[in-house]
Amino acid sequence: MKDKLTKTGHKKPYYRFMSALKGFGFSFLALLALATPVAIAAGVNAAEEARADEIASVSSEEPPVESALTL
């Protein structure tokens, strides 16, 4: 470590900060990888509910079909 400090001119807190930053980055990527399937599932569920609501509203708004035989 000592030769690294003299070679680059960085102090010990710099390397601590960089390792903490890398740890935060890996934690963020892991959290993102775990949250992605949940977000996809929620989007699919919302789309299915919207489609079901649309089908229900279309079927309830249609007027009854009249034919000549019902007179």
Phi and psi in degrees as a GROMACS rama.xvg file:
@    title "Ramachandran Plot"
@    xaxis  label "Phi"
@    yaxis  label "Psi"
@TYPE xy
-64.3629  -43.7872  LYS-2
-66.9373  -28.9917  ASP-3
-67.6435  -39.5668  LYS-4
-65.9666  -40.2137  LEU-5
-75.6033  -29.4176  THR-6
-71.0306  -45.9452  LYS-7
-95.9473  -23.341  THR-8
86.6892  2.30138  GLY-9
-83.6338  148.583  HIS-10
-91.4371  171.225  LYS-11
-60.7052  -39.8259  LYS-12
-60.9274  -28.653  PRO-13
-61.8342  -46.4213  TYR-14
-69.9634  -33.6042  TYR-15
-65.6121  -43.814  ARG-16
-63.447  -43.1094  PHE-17
-64.6549  -39.7314  MET-18
-69.1218  -36.5011  SER-19
-66.1344  -38.5053  ALA-20
-65.2303  -40.9378  LEU-21
-65.4318  -41.0146  LYS-22
-62.4392  -42.0006  GLY-23
-63.7421  -40.5195  PHE-24
-63.1027  -44.5411  GLY-25
-66.209  -38.1  PHE-26
-64.1876  -40.5759  SER-27
-64.5414  -42.4012  PHE-28
-64.7227  -39.1415  LEU-29
-65.4362  -42.1324  ALA-30
-63.4662  -40.6791  LEU-31
-64.2117  -40.7837  LEU-32
-66.6053  -33.2611  ALA-33
-79.7764  -28.1576  LEU-34
-85.5921  -20.9805  ALA-35
-60.0977  -47.9153  THR-36
-61.9705  -33.0606  PRO-37
-66.7841  -42.1215  VAL-38
-65.8688  -39.1942  ALA-39
-65.1668  -43.878  ILE-40
-63.5598  -39.556  ALA-41
-65.7513  -38.8995  ALA-42
-65.8737  -40.8935  GLY-43
-65.9488  -41.9217  VAL-44
-62.9775  -42.4386  ASN-45
-64.9974  -38.4941  ALA-46
-66.4658  -39.8733  ALA-47
-66.2668  -39.6372  GLU-48
-65.618  -40.2104  GLU-49
-64.8924  -40.0038  ALA-50
-65.6094  -40.7026  ARG-51
-66.7515  -39.5972  ALA-52
-64.9894  -38.7026  ASP-53
-65.2366  -42.7876  GLU-54
-64.8665  -41.0815  ILE-55
-66.1838  -39.4194  ALA-56
-72.2289  -34.6408  SER-57
-68.9314  -41.2165  VAL-58
-71.7989  -27.6705  SER-59
-84.5667  -18.7653  SER-60
-90.7416  -12.0656  GLU-61
-71.1691  132.169  GLU-62
-73.2295  156.686  PRO-63
-66.9575  145.563  PRO-64
-84.182  125.314  VAL-65
-102.609  139.773  GLU-66
-128.311  169.174  SER-67
-69.9811  -22.3356  ALA-68
-75.4956  -21.208  LEU-69
-85.9653  -2.94139  THR-70
